[in-house]
């Protein structure tokens, strides 16, 4: 798992972008871009926003994500929130043997989130910016990851679940797989016809367009299961 675009935007939002190196009085280090500190000095070259975004992603994947890969069971929202957290406070905060690290490993996510909310001090004082950041990280961390199948109609979802169940033992279910896949293809074609022509294959009129009832997402999900 890697940080998503949503996680990167969260970090960018709170770090802010500065093209030139500047002295961070709280962190007592030189900083530029989106909070980049590694190897930065007062004479480091200026950097563009696009380059800073690339460096942010690379540094997180190389230097910070390994600390989270050591914690089993994280979903994407938990992973993204923790990437933002440790980019700000350091990977030591989630190491084994720390309060947050041990709570995460025990899947006590809400208790870990409560502990994260205490990390709001810099220079011995509470910073409102950190209070706001911790709240946003915790809100994301406690938000369930949406199931992409939720956009499917009940009968479509039922067939997809059946198809994926059969795929676990394809040699035992060759005929059933062909039958279910054929039904999924029919559903997929019906979505295309409804979006492009404004009617179902049987001629029943429907409202045209891919933006109606998640038709585009439904089509792509069914397509990915029937290729």
N, C-alpha and C positions, 0 to 999 in steps of 0.2 A: 504494500500500500504506500502511496505517496500523497503529499499534500495536494488538495484539489484547488481549482481556481477560486472557489469560495473561501478557502482557508488563506490563500495568498492575498485576496482582497481585504480580508479581515486584518491581516498584519499591516498591509499598506495603509489602511484607514487610520490605524492608531500610531504607526511610526511616522507617517508623513514623509514626503520626499524632499530632500535637500541635495542639490547637485554638487555642492562643494563640501570639503571636510570642515567640520566644526567641533568645538570642544564641548562635550556633554558634561556639565558640571555635576550632575547627579551620579552618572556612571563613571566619571573621572577617566574618560577616554575620548579619543578622536572618533568621529562618526561621520558617515555620509550615506547617500542613497536612502534606503529604507531601514535605517538602523544598523548598517554594516559597520563593524568595528575591527574585524580581523585584518591586521596589517595596515590599518589606516593611520596616517600621520597628518600633521598639519600641512605637509607638502604633497600629499596624494593628489592626483589629477582630478579634475571635475568629471562628473559622470552624467550621462543622459538618463532620462526616465526609463526608456526601454531597456537599456543596458543594466540599469539598477534592478529592474524586475527579473531579468534573466539571472543576475547574480544572486538575488534573494532566493529564487527557487533552487538554484544549484547549491548554495550554502546550506539551506534547510535540508535538502536531500542527502548531502554528504556529511554534514556535521551534527545535525539535530535529529533526523529521523531514526538513526540507529538506536537512540535511547528509547524511542517509542516502539520500535520493532521488538524490543525486549519485553514488552508488556502485551500479553496475549489478549485477544478478544475485542480490541478496539474497533468501533465502527468508524465510518468516514467522518461524521460530525465530531466524535470524540477525538479522533486523530487530528483533525484540522484545528480544533480548539486548543489542544495541547501543543501543537506546533507553534501557535501564536504565543502561548504561555511561556514555553521554554526558550523561544527566540528572545523574549523579553527578560527572563529571569535566569536562564541557564539550564542545562540538562541535569545538573545535580539535583534539582527540585523533584525530579521524578525517578531518581535512582532507587534501587532496592535498598531497604533500610531506612528510607525517609517516610514521613507520614503519608504524603501524597502518593509516593511510589508504591508503598505497601497497600494502600487503599485501592489503587487502580488494579493492582495484581489480584486483589481479592474480589474484584468487580463490585466494590462499594463505591459506585460512581458518584452518587449524590453526596456522600461524605467527603470524597476527594474534592468535589466541586466546592463544598463549603470551606474546605481548607484553602483552596485557591483564592477564595475571596479575601483571605487575610493578607495576601501578598500585595499590599497597596502602599508600602512605605518606601521612601527614597530620601537619603540624607537625614533619616530620623523623623521625617514628617509624613503624614498621609497626603498623597497627591490625588486630587479629584480625577485627573486623567487616568490614573491607574485604577481607581475605583470603577470608573466607567468601562475601562478595558476589561477588567476582571469580570464584570457583570456580563459583558457581551460574550466573552469566552465561555463563561459558565452557561449562559443561555443556549449557545450553540451546542455545547457539550451535552446538555440535557434534552436536546431536541431529537426525537427519534428520526432515523434515516427513513425517508419515504421509500416504500416498495414500488418499483417502477410498474409492477403489474396492476397497481391500483387504478391505472387509467383504462384498463381493459373492461369491457362489459362482462358481467358475471359468466355468460356462456363461453366467451372467449377465454377468460381466465381459467375456467374449468378445463377446457381442452388443453391449454398450455401446461397446466399442472399435470394433467394425465400424460401428456407427451413427454415431459421431463422425467416423470416417474418411470415410464417405459424405457427411456434412454439409458437408465442405469443398468439394464440387462438386455441390450439390443438383440442378441442372438436368440433369446427366449421369446422375444415379442416382435419378430419381424413383421408378421401380418398386421398386428395391432398398430405398430408404428406407422405402417403405410396408410392405414385407414385414418388414424388421427391426424397425420400430416396432411392428408388430402382434405380433411375438414378445415384445418387451419388455412390451407391455401385458398379454399373457397371463401372463408371469412375475410382473408386479406384482399382478394379480388373484389369482394362486395364493398369493402371500404374504399378501394380505388374508384370503382364505378360511382359510388355515392358521392364522392368528393368531386370527381371530374365531370360527371354527367347529370347529377342531381336526382338519381333514382337508384333503387336497388336492382339486383339482377332480375328479379321477378317483375320489374316495371313500376313498383310502388314508389311514388315520388318522395324525395327527402330534400332537405335544404343542402345546397351545394357548398363546397369549400372544406379545406382541411382544418379550419379553426373550429369546426362544429364538433362538440363532444370529444375532443382529443383525437380526432381521426388520424392526424399525422403520426402522433406518438403510438397509437394503437397499430397502425399499419407497419411502422418500423419494428415494433416489438414482434409482431407476427412474422414479418419478413426475416428477422434474425433467427427465428425458431424453425423456419421452413426452407432455408437455403440448402 
